[in-house]
Amino acid sequence: MEMEKQSLLEKLLDVNDSMSRCVTSATPATLVTQKLARLRDTLHGFTQVFT
């Protein structure tokens, strides 16, 4: 179970990084930038809880 949680957190990190690269290359709107920041905060929270 622990390895599955770690794997899912790593996948979420990869997705967040990919979205950030896409947004950065497309000159992001403020709303998209704010949403990505919230997603990063969510990932951080999950990482704190599950590790």
N, C-alpha and C positions, 0 to 999 in steps of 0.2 A: 504494500500500500504506500509506503514512504517513497519508494522509487517511482511509483506512478505519479505521485504528487510533484516530485522534483521534475519529472519529465514534462508534465503539463505546465509547470511554471516556466521551464526553459522554452517551451513552444510559445507560450504567451509573450515572453520576452522577445523571441524572434519575430513574432507578428507585430508587436509594438515597434520594434526597430525598423521593420519593413515599411510600416505605415508612415513612420517619421521620415524615412528617406523619400518616399513618394510625395509627401506633403512638402518637404523642403524643396524638392526639385520643381514643384508646381507653384511656387510663391503662395504660401498658405494664407487663407482667410483667418481672421481672428477666432471665429467659432471653431474651426477645425483644429487650430492650435490649442485652444482651451480643452477640447474634447480629448486630444492626445495627451495633454497634461493630466487629465483626470484618469485616463487609462493607465498611465505610468504610475500614478498614485495608487490605483487599485492593485496593480501588480506588486508594488512595494508593500502594501498592506498584506496581500496574500503571502508574499515571501516571508514577512515577519511572523505571521501566524503559523505557517506550515513548516518552517525550518527552525 
